[in-house]
């Protein structure tokens, strides 16, 4: 009787194991493609800790008939989001005269980022651009209201979205990036760590 009970018990266990194995096979087939979302890989490939914190950056790049300059701060958070704000200046040179037109925009944006030791990728998800000043040669106009021009710039920036940068060097207080421009050129961005504390 006792041996019979043991034999029935082992049969139940074996049956349960076979059933569980079949169930797990079906489960893995369904869940397999989504497994990466349930269990994030423990890898530094998508988060470079050297970039965490707030940085001051100042750079310029050529654009058709002119040059664009940016100066401001960018902050990289551990949750793989970032925020950028500053002043964007666009200077356009008139081709047939010495006249130049410069427009300054207050720039405020945020998005997502990921980085390896060699490459940084940022994706702009939301941006607000407001005209702060317009100048034509030595004349300037202040306090301009929002316009269709601002909306067009915002739409263009969101359409571009992702931008990749080569990390040329990454020190404690200085990071040097290089990326390609719109005119098949490349330009360098030097970031210097600010004294403001990292908050997230």
Secondary structure by P-SEA (a helix, b strand, c coil): caaaaaaaaaaaaaaaaaaaaaaaaaaaaaaccccccccccccccccccccccbbbbbbccccccbbbbbbbbbbbcccccbbbbbbbbbbbbcccccbbbbbbbbccccccccccccbbbbbbccbbbbbccccccccccccccccaaaaaaaaaaaaacbbbbbbccccccbbbbbbbccccbbbbbbbbbccccccc
